[in-house]
Amino acid sequence: MEHIISVVLKELKFGSIKDEMWLSKAGEIS
């Protein structure tokens, strides 16, 4: 179970990083 939780947390972290990159790119465009 701990392994699954760690994988989910990693995906959430990478997902938030991608969102931040998208926000920064959108800010540069606008």
Secondary structure, DSSP 8 states (H G I E B T S, - for coil): -HHHHHHHHHHHHHHHHHHHHHHHHHHHH-
